[in-house]
Amino acid sequence: MRTIKWVSLSALSSNPSFAFSAEARQMCTRDAFKFCSAEIPNIPAVTSCMIKHRSELSAGCRAVMDRDLSAKGKRVAEND
């Protein structure tokens, strides 16, 4: 039987260089578990994984991640 770790993505705000808004944490938690659960709780690895899976993310998650990363001056490669 597989054990599921219930880790809040609020940890994304614990490291300033990888801080995302509360809205991003809310919109992206499901996607993070779906695509990047093996990386949790390594915040840089989760962030990298989410960017790698950008084209597969829910529209809401993709929109807030793009907005948050743009606000920090980081570019997200288009995977669409």
Gaussian input, Z-matrix of N, CA and C with variables (Angstrom, degrees):
# hf/3-21g

backbone

0 1
 N
 C     1     B1
 C     2     B2     1     A1
 N     3     B3     2     A2     1     D1
 C     4     B4     3     A3     2     D2
 C     5     B5     4     A4     3     D3
 N     6     B6     5     A5     4     D4
 C     7     B7     6     A6     5     D5
 C     8     B8     7     A7     6     D6
 N     9     B9     8     A8     7     D7
 C    10    B10     9     A9     8     D8
 C    11    B11    10    A10     9     D9
 N    12    B12    11    A11    10    D10
 C    13    B13    12    A12    11    D11
 C    14    B14    13    A13    12    D12
 N    15    B15    14    A14    13    D13
 C    16    B16    15    A15    14    D14
 C    17    B17    16    A16    15    D15
 N    18    B18    17    A17    16    D16
 C    19    B19    18    A18    17    D17
 C    20    B20    19    A19    18    D18
 N    21    B21    20    A20    19    D19
 C    22    B22    21    A21    20    D20
 C    23    B23    22    A22    21    D21
 N    24    B24    23    A23    22    D22
 C    25    B25    24    A24    23    D23
 C    26    B26    25    A25    24    D24
 N    27    B27    26    A26    25    D25
 C    28    B28    27    A27    26    D26
 C    29    B29    28    A28    27    D27
 N    30    B30    29    A29    28    D28
 C    31    B31    30    A30    29    D29
 C    32    B32    31    A31    30    D30
 N    33    B33    32    A32    31    D31
 C    34    B34    33    A33    32    D32
 C    35    B35    34    A34    33    D33
 N    36    B36    35    A35    34    D34
 C    37    B37    36    A36    35    D35
 C    38    B38    37    A37    36    D36
 N    39    B39    38    A38    37    D37
 C    40    B40    39    A39    38    D38
 C    41    B41    40    A40    39    D39
 N    42    B42    41    A41    40    D40
 C    43    B43    42    A42    41    D41
 C    44    B44    43    A43    42    D42
 N    45    B45    44    A44    43    D43
 C    46    B46    45    A45    44    D44
 C    47    B47    46    A46    45    D45
 N    48    B48    47    A47    46    D46
 C    49    B49    48    A48    47    D47
 C    50    B50    49    A49    48    D48
 N    51    B51    50    A50    49    D49
 C    52    B52    51    A51    50    D50
 C    53    B53    52    A52    51    D51
 N    54    B54    53    A53    52    D52
 C    55    B55    54    A54    53    D53
 C    56    B56    55    A55    54    D54
 N    57    B57    56    A56    55    D55
 C    58    B58    57    A57    56    D56
 C    59    B59    58    A58    57    D57
 N    60    B60    59    A59    58    D58
 C    61    B61    60    A60    59    D59
 C    62    B62    61    A61    60    D60
 N    63    B63    62    A62    61    D61
 C    64    B64    63    A63    62    D62
 C    65    B65    64    A64    63    D63
 N    66    B66    65    A65    64    D64
 C    67    B67    66    A66    65    D65
 C    68    B68    67    A67    66    D66
 N    69    B69    68    A68    67    D67
 C    70    B70    69    A69    68    D68
 C    71    B71    70    A70    69    D69
 N    72    B72    71    A71    70    D70
 C    73    B73    72    A72    71    D71
 C    74    B74    73    A73    72    D72
 N    75    B75    74    A74    73    D73
 C    76    B76    75    A75    74    D74
 C    77    B77    76    A76    75    D75
 N    78    B78    77    A77    76    D76
 C    79    B79    78    A78    77    D77
 C    80    B80    79    A79    78    D78
 N    81    B81    80    A80    79    D79
 C    82    B82    81    A81    80    D80
 C    83    B83    82    A82    81    D81
 N    84    B84    83    A83    82    D82
 C    85    B85    84    A84    83    D83
 C    86    B86    85    A85    84    D84
 N    87    B87    86    A86    85    D85
 C    88    B88    87    A87    86    D86
 C    89    B89    88    A88    87    D87
 N    90    B90    89    A89    88    D88
 C    91    B91    90    A90    89    D89
 C    92    B92    91    A91    90    D90
 N    93    B93    92    A92    91    D91
 C    94    B94    93    A93    92    D92
 C    95    B95    94    A94    93    D93
 N    96    B96    95    A95    94    D94
 C    97    B97    96    A96    95    D95
 C    98    B98    97    A97    96    D96
 N    99    B99    98    A98    97    D97
 C   100   B100    99    A99    98    D98
 C   101   B101   100   A100    99    D99
 N   102   B102   101   A101   100   D100
 C   103   B103   102   A102   101   D101
 C   104   B104   103   A103   102   D102
 N   105   B105   104   A104   103   D103
 C   106   B106   105   A105   104   D104
 C   107   B107   106   A106   105   D105
 N   108   B108   107   A107   106   D106
 C   109   B109   108   A108   107   D107
 C   110   B110   109   A109   108   D108
 N   111   B111   110   A110   109   D109
 C   112   B112   111   A111   110   D110
 C   113   B113   112   A112   111   D111
 N   114   B114   113   A113   112   D112
 C   115   B115   114   A114   113   D113
 C   116   B116   115   A115   114   D114
 N   117   B117   116   A116   115   D115
 C   118   B118   117   A117   116   D116
 C   119   B119   118   A118   117   D117
 N   120   B120   119   A119   118   D118
 C   121   B121   120   A120   119   D119
 C   122   B122   121   A121   120   D120
 N   123   B123   122   A122   121   D121
 C   124   B124   123   A123   122   D122
 C   125   B125   124   A124   123   D123
 N   126   B126   125   A125   124   D124
 C   127   B127   126   A126   125   D125
 C   128   B128   127   A127   126   D126
 N   129   B129   128   A128   127   D127
 C   130   B130   129   A129   128   D128
 C   131   B131   130   A130   129   D129
 N   132   B132   131   A131   130   D130
 C   133   B133   132   A132   131   D131
 C   134   B134   133   A133   132   D132
 N   135   B135   134   A134   133   D133
 C   136   B136   135   A135   134   D134
 C   137   B137   136   A136   135   D135
 N   138   B138   137   A137   136   D136
 C   139   B139   138   A138   137   D137
 C   140   B140   139   A139   138   D138
 N   141   B141   140   A140   139   D139
 C   142   B142   141   A141   140   D140
 C   143   B143   142   A142   141   D141
 N   144   B144   143   A143   142   D142
 C   145   B145   144   A144   143   D143
 C   146   B146   145   A145   144   D144
 N   147   B147   146   A146   145   D145
 C   148   B148   147   A147   146   D146
 C   149   B149   148   A148   147   D147
 N   150   B150   149   A149   148   D148
 C   151   B151   150   A150   149   D149
 C   152   B152   151   A151   150   D150
 N   153   B153   152   A152   151   D151
 C   154   B154   153   A153   152   D152
 C   155   B155   154   A154   153   D153
 N   156   B156   155   A155   154   D154
 C   157   B157   156   A156   155   D155
 C   158   B158   157   A157   156   D156
 N   159   B159   158   A158   157   D157
 C   160   B160   159   A159   158   D158
 C   161   B161   160   A160   159   D159
 N   162   B162   161   A161   160   D160
 C   163   B163   162   A162   161   D161
 C   164   B164   163   A163   162   D162
 N   165   B165   164   A164   163   D163
 C   166   B166   165   A165   164   D164
 C   167   B167   166   A166   165   D165
 N   168   B168   167   A167   166   D166
 C   169   B169   168   A168   167   D167
 C   170   B170   169   A169   168   D168
 N   171   B171   170   A170   169   D169
 C   172   B172   171   A171   170   D170
 C   173   B173   172   A172   171   D171
 N   174   B174   173   A173   172   D172
 C   175   B175   174   A174   173   D173
 C   176   B176   175   A175   174   D174
 N   177   B177   176   A176   175   D175
 C   178   B178   177   A177   176   D176
 C   179   B179   178   A178   177   D177
 N   180   B180   179   A179   178   D178
 C   181   B181   180   A180   179   D179
 C   182   B182   181   A181   180   D180
 N   183   B183   182   A182   181   D181
 C   184   B184   183   A183   182   D182
 C   185   B185   184   A184   183   D183
 N   186   B186   185   A185   184   D184
 C   187   B187   186   A186   185   D185
 C   188   B188   187   A187   186   D186
 N   189   B189   188   A188   187   D187
 C   190   B190   189   A189   188   D188
 C   191   B191   190   A190   189   D189
 N   192   B192   191   A191   190   D190
 C   193   B193   192   A192   191   D191
 C   194   B194   193   A193   192   D192
 N   195   B195   194   A194   193   D193
 C   196   B196   195   A195   194   D194
 C   197   B197   196   A196   195   D195
 N   198   B198   197   A197   196   D196
 C   199   B199   198   A198   197   D197
 C   200   B200   199   A199   198   D198
 N   201   B201   200   A200   199   D199
 C   202   B202   201   A201   200   D200
 C   203   B203   202   A202   201   D201
 N   204   B204   203   A203   202   D202
 C   205   B205   204   A204   203   D203
 C   206   B206   205   A205   204   D204
 N   207   B207   206   A206   205   D205
 C   208   B208   207   A207   206   D206
 C   209   B209   208   A208   207   D207
 N   210   B210   209   A209   208   D208
 C   211   B211   210   A210   209   D209
 C   212   B212   211   A211   210   D210
 N   213   B213   212   A212   211   D211
 C   214   B214   213   A213   212   D212
 C   215   B215   214   A214   213   D213
 N   216   B216   215   A215   214   D214
 C   217   B217   216   A216   215   D215
 C   218   B218   217   A217   216   D216
 N   219   B219   218   A218   217   D217
 C   220   B220   219   A219   218   D218
 C   221   B221   220   A220   219   D219
 N   222   B222   221   A221   220   D220
 C   223   B223   222   A222   221   D221
 C   224   B224   223   A223   222   D222
 N   225   B225   224   A224   223   D223
 C   226   B226   225   A225   224   D224
 C   227   B227   226   A226   225   D225
 N   228   B228   227   A227   226   D226
 C   229   B229   228   A228   227   D227
 C   230   B230   229   A229   228   D228
 N   231   B231   230   A230   229   D229
 C   232   B232   231   A231   230   D230
 C   233   B233   232   A232   231   D231
 N   234   B234   233   A233   232   D232
 C   235   B235   234   A234   233   D233
 C   236   B236   235   A235   234   D234
 N   237   B237   236   A236   235   D235
 C   238   B238   237   A237   236   D236
 C   239   B239   238   A238   237   D237

   B1=1.4363
   B2=1.5337
   B3=1.2922
   B4=1.4636
   B5=1.5282
   B6=1.3103
   B7=1.4605
   B8=1.5149
   B9=1.3292
   B10=1.4471
   B11=1.5180
   B12=1.3103
   B13=1.4600
   B14=1.5234
   B15=1.3027
   B16=1.4620
   B17=1.5154
   B18=1.2927
   B19=1.4500
   B20=1.5195
   B21=1.2981
   B22=1.4570
   B23=1.5123
   B24=1.3026
   B25=1.4537
   B26=1.5161
   B27=1.3239
   B28=1.4569
   B29=1.5172
   B30=1.3152
   B31=1.4594
   B32=1.5253
   B33=1.3292
   B34=1.4592
   B35=1.5175
   B36=1.3050
   B37=1.4597
   B38=1.5210
   B39=1.3247
   B40=1.4569
   B41=1.5186
   B42=1.3014
   B43=1.4532
   B44=1.5225
   B45=1.3264
   B46=1.4616
   B47=1.5184
   B48=1.3192
   B49=1.4568
   B50=1.5172
   B51=1.3160
   B52=1.4554
   B53=1.5259
   B54=1.3265
   B55=1.4556
   B56=1.5223
   B57=1.2999
   B58=1.4507
   B59=1.5133
   B60=1.3020
   B61=1.4589
   B62=1.5197
   B63=1.3276
   B64=1.4629
   B65=1.5293
   B66=1.3280
   B67=1.4695
   B68=1.5280
   B69=1.3353
   B70=1.4670
   B71=1.5243
   B72=1.3233
   B73=1.4719
   B74=1.5230
   B75=1.3150
   B76=1.4667
   B77=1.5292
   B78=1.3203
   B79=1.4636
   B80=1.5349
   B81=1.3303
   B82=1.4597
   B83=1.5238
   B84=1.3167
   B85=1.4632
   B86=1.5259
   B87=1.3163
   B88=1.4733
   B89=1.5253
   B90=1.3409
   B91=1.4636
   B92=1.5265
   B93=1.3283
   B94=1.4617
   B95=1.5294
   B96=1.3301
   B97=1.4636
   B98=1.5219
   B99=1.3112
   B100=1.4639
   B101=1.5261
   B102=1.3321
   B103=1.4569
   B104=1.5263
   B105=1.3290
   B106=1.4612
   B107=1.5244
   B108=1.3188
   B109=1.4710
   B110=1.5251
   B111=1.3157
   B112=1.4689
   B113=1.5252
   B114=1.3184
   B115=1.4644
   B116=1.5269
   B117=1.3270
   B118=1.4665
   B119=1.5205
   B120=1.3152
   B121=1.4539
   B122=1.5235
   B123=1.3159
   B124=1.4680
   B125=1.5327
   B126=1.3212
   B127=1.4589
   B128=1.5315
   B129=1.3322
   B130=1.4640
   B131=1.5300
   B132=1.3276
   B133=1.4608
   B134=1.5296
   B135=1.3406
   B136=1.4670
   B137=1.5215
   B138=1.3241
   B139=1.4632
   B140=1.5222
   B141=1.3133
   B142=1.4567
   B143=1.5259
   B144=1.3165
   B145=1.4643
   B146=1.5219
   B147=1.3368
   B148=1.4687
   B149=1.5291
   B150=1.3218
   B151=1.4616
   B152=1.5270
   B153=1.3172
   B154=1.4676
   B155=1.5284
   B156=1.3216
   B157=1.4691
   B158=1.5296
   B159=1.3158
   B160=1.4581
   B161=1.5245
   B162=1.2980
   B163=1.4680
   B164=1.5282
   B165=1.3336
   B166=1.4622
   B167=1.5325
   B168=1.3240
   B169=1.4595
   B170=1.5186
   B171=1.3148
   B172=1.4589
   B173=1.5248
   B174=1.3186
   B175=1.4648
   B176=1.5276
   B177=1.3288
   B178=1.4572
   B179=1.5164
   B180=1.3171
   B181=1.4689
   B182=1.5209
   B183=1.3150
   B184=1.4665
   B185=1.5309
   B186=1.3181
   B187=1.4648
   B188=1.5246
   B189=1.3369
   B190=1.4676
   B191=1.5172
   B192=1.3294
   B193=1.4706
   B194=1.5206
   B195=1.3248
   B196=1.4614
   B197=1.5225
   B198=1.3212
   B199=1.4664
   B200=1.5274
   B201=1.3439
   B202=1.4609
   B203=1.5207
   B204=1.3185
   B205=1.4619
   B206=1.5232
   B207=1.3287
   B208=1.4637
   B209=1.5176
   B210=1.3180
   B211=1.4643
   B212=1.5230
   B213=1.3183
   B214=1.4560
   B215=1.5262
   B216=1.3351
   B217=1.4553
   B218=1.5215
   B219=1.3238
   B220=1.4657
   B221=1.5147
   B222=1.2902
   B223=1.4689
   B224=1.5111
   B225=1.3124
   B226=1.4562
   B227=1.5183
   B228=1.3209
   B229=1.4598
   B230=1.5205
   B231=1.2992
   B232=1.4547
   B233=1.5296
   B234=1.3240
   B235=1.4540
   B236=1.5158
   B237=1.3334
   B238=1.4693
   B239=1.5047
   A1=108.85
   A2=114.74
   A3=120.27
   A4=110.16
   A5=115.26
   A6=120.91
   A7=108.43
   A8=116.46
   A9=121.25
   A10=108.44
   A11=115.42
   A12=120.60
   A13=107.91
   A14=117.15
   A15=121.43
   A16=107.49
   A17=115.67
   A18=122.61
   A19=107.63
   A20=116.64
   A21=120.65
   A22=109.75
   A23=115.80
   A24=119.22
   A25=111.19
   A26=116.46
   A27=118.82
   A28=109.83
   A29=116.43
   A30=119.82
   A31=111.23
   A32=117.06
   A33=119.53
   A34=111.71
   A35=116.49
   A36=118.92
   A37=112.20
   A38=118.25
   A39=121.02
   A40=113.19
   A41=117.73
   A42=122.00
   A43=107.97
   A44=118.47
   A45=120.53
   A46=114.76
   A47=119.31
   A48=119.72
   A49=112.48
   A50=117.44
   A51=121.31
   A52=111.36
   A53=116.79
   A54=120.91
   A55=110.44
   A56=115.67
   A57=122.45
   A58=108.00
   A59=115.74
   A60=120.87
   A61=110.89
   A62=114.83
   A63=120.51
   A64=109.73
   A65=116.19
   A66=120.10
   A67=110.91
   A68=116.96
   A69=120.32
   A70=110.54
   A71=116.47
   A72=119.07
   A73=109.97
   A74=116.65
   A75=120.42
   A76=111.07
   A77=117.05
   A78=121.53
   A79=112.64
   A80=117.62
   A81=120.15
   A82=115.44
   A83=118.69
   A84=120.02
   A85=111.46
   A86=117.27
   A87=120.65
   A88=110.95
   A89=117.09
   A90=120.54
   A91=111.50
   A92=116.62
   A93=120.03
   A94=110.68
   A95=117.01
   A96=119.44
   A97=111.54
   A98=117.14
   A99=120.99
   A100=112.19
   A101=116.79
   A102=120.48
   A103=114.78
   A104=117.78
   A105=119.72
   A106=113.77
   A107=118.02
   A108=120.28
   A109=112.48
   A110=117.31
   A111=119.91
   A112=111.77
   A113=117.07
   A114=121.68
   A115=113.06
   A116=117.60
   A117=121.68
   A118=108.68
   A119=120.89
   A120=131.11
   A121=114.55
   A122=119.80
   A123=123.00
   A124=108.72
   A125=116.95
   A126=122.36
   A127=113.12
   A128=120.51
   A129=118.83
   A130=111.95
   A131=117.66
   A132=120.68
   A133=111.75
   A134=117.14
   A135=120.52
   A136=109.61
   A137=116.48
   A138=120.77
   A139=110.65
   A140=116.94
   A141=121.71
   A142=110.95
   A143=116.14
   A144=121.56
   A145=111.13
   A146=116.13
   A147=119.97
   A148=110.22
   A149=117.18
   A150=120.54
   A151=109.64
   A152=116.93
   A153=121.35
   A154=111.19
   A155=116.53
   A156=121.96
   A157=112.17
   A158=116.85
   A159=121.51
   A160=113.26
   A161=118.25
   A162=120.95
   A163=112.63
   A164=117.29
   A165=121.35
   A166=112.79
   A167=117.07
   A168=120.56
   A169=110.74
   A170=115.66
   A171=119.87
   A172=108.13
   A173=115.78
   A174=120.51
   A175=111.37
   A176=117.19
   A177=120.81
   A178=112.37
   A179=116.14
   A180=120.84
   A181=110.10
   A182=115.94
   A183=120.24
   A184=110.61
   A185=117.25
   A186=121.02
   A187=111.86
   A188=117.49
   A189=118.37
   A190=111.89
   A191=118.09
   A192=119.39
   A193=110.19
   A194=116.78
   A195=120.35
   A196=110.25
   A197=116.19
   A198=120.27
   A199=110.79
   A200=117.04
   A201=120.26
   A202=111.71
   A203=117.38
   A204=120.21
   A205=110.89
   A206=117.16
   A207=120.46
   A208=111.06
   A209=116.12
   A210=120.57
   A211=110.90
   A212=117.28
   A213=122.05
   A214=111.01
   A215=117.41
   A216=121.05
   A217=113.86
   A218=117.14
   A219=120.22
   A220=108.60
   A221=116.71
   A222=121.01
   A223=108.86
   A224=114.79
   A225=121.11
   A226=106.52
   A227=116.20
   A228=119.94
   A229=109.67
   A230=116.00
   A231=120.58
   A232=108.21
   A233=115.55
   A234=120.53
   A235=110.93
   A236=116.89
   A237=120.69
   A238=110.45
   D1=135.50
   D2=-177.21
   D3=-88.13
   D4=133.72
   D5=176.78
   D6=-93.22
   D7=131.82
   D8=179.03
   D9=-100.59
   D10=129.23
   D11=176.51
   D12=-86.92
   D13=123.95
   D14=176.92
   D15=-98.39
   D16=89.45
   D17=-179.05
   D18=-111.30
   D19=128.41
   D20=177.82
   D21=-74.90
   D22=140.26
   D23=176.23
   D24=-78.02
   D25=10.25
   D26=174.88
   D27=-62.93
   D28=-18.05
   D29=175.72
   D30=-62.91
   D31=-19.70
   D32=177.16
   D33=-60.43
   D34=-24.42
   D35=-179.49
   D36=-88.77
   D37=-3.17
   D38=-176.44
   D39=-78.33
   D40=-20.80
   D41=179.54
   D42=-116.23
   D43=113.50
   D44=-174.08
   D45=-53.97
   D46=-33.72
   D47=-178.18
   D48=-74.31
   D49=-15.64
   D50=179.15
   D51=-122.93
   D52=23.41
   D53=-177.13
   D54=-75.82
   D55=131.93
   D56=175.60
   D57=-120.11
   D58=158.95
   D59=-178.58
   D60=-67.74
   D61=162.76
   D62=175.41
   D63=-59.65
   D64=-36.05
   D65=178.18
   D66=-62.95
   D67=-41.37
   D68=178.88
   D69=-64.32
   D70=-42.18
   D71=178.31
   D72=-61.15
   D73=-42.08
   D74=-179.61
   D75=-66.51
   D76=-44.87
   D77=-175.79
   D78=-74.81
   D79=-23.84
   D80=-170.63
   D81=-109.26
   D82=-5.02
   D83=-176.99
   D84=-56.40
   D85=-48.55
   D86=-179.38
   D87=-60.65
   D88=-43.82
   D89=179.32
   D90=-64.33
   D91=-39.46
   D92=179.56
   D93=-61.43
   D94=-43.61
   D95=177.71
   D96=-68.28
   D97=-36.39
   D98=-178.47
   D99=-67.76
   D100=-45.82
   D101=-172.78
   D102=-103.10
   D103=-23.32
   D104=-168.07
   D105=-132.60
   D106=21.95
   D107=-175.39
   D108=-59.49
   D109=-30.11
   D110=-179.95
   D111=-67.87
   D112=-19.55
   D113=-177.67
   D114=-90.79
   D115=-17.89
   D116=-178.41
   D117=-68.38
   D118=130.28
   D119=13.93
   D120=-103.22
   D121=19.66
   D122=-178.92
   D123=-74.30
   D124=96.66
   D125=-172.11
   D126=-59.16
   D127=-46.10
   D128=176.73
   D129=-60.08
   D130=-38.80
   D131=179.48
   D132=-69.35
   D133=-38.62
   D134=176.54
   D135=-62.82
   D136=-45.12
   D137=179.90
   D138=-60.15
   D139=-47.31
   D140=179.10
   D141=-61.07
   D142=-43.24
   D143=178.94
   D144=-61.96
   D145=-43.72
   D146=-179.43
   D147=-63.54
   D148=-39.29
   D149=177.73
   D150=-66.15
   D151=-41.12
   D152=178.74
   D153=-60.26
   D154=-37.29
   D155=-177.83
   D156=-95.96
   D157=18.11
   D158=-173.98
   D159=-48.73
   D160=-45.26
   D161=-176.73
   D162=-67.61
   D163=-17.30
   D164=-179.40
   D165=-98.04
   D166=-8.64
   D167=-177.45
   D168=-70.66
   D169=156.13
   D170=174.26
   D171=-61.26
   D172=153.97
   D173=-177.45
   D174=-59.16
   D175=-41.00
   D176=-179.37
   D177=-64.45
   D178=-43.26
   D179=179.15
   D180=-64.47
   D181=-47.07
   D182=-179.07
   D183=-59.59
   D184=-41.95
   D185=-178.44
   D186=-64.42
   D187=-46.49
   D188=-178.09
   D189=-73.51
   D190=-33.61
   D191=175.80
   D192=-63.80
   D193=-45.38
   D194=178.97
   D195=-59.89
   D196=-44.65
   D197=-179.60
   D198=-63.00
   D199=-46.83
   D200=-178.53
   D201=-65.34
   D202=-41.59
   D203=179.44
   D204=-68.06
   D205=-38.62
   D206=177.93
   D207=-63.68
   D208=-38.94
   D209=179.08
   D210=-63.55
   D211=-26.23
   D212=179.58
   D213=-93.67
   D214=2.67
   D215=176.74
   D216=79.45
   D217=19.80
   D218=179.42
   D219=-103.85
   D220=143.53
   D221=178.15
   D222=-98.33
   D223=140.39
   D224=175.06
   D225=-110.49
   D226=122.58
   D227=179.40
   D228=-64.39
   D229=139.14
   D230=177.08
   D231=-75.61
   D232=126.45
   D233=178.18
   D234=-107.95
   D235=0.69
   D236=-177.23
   D237=-78.12

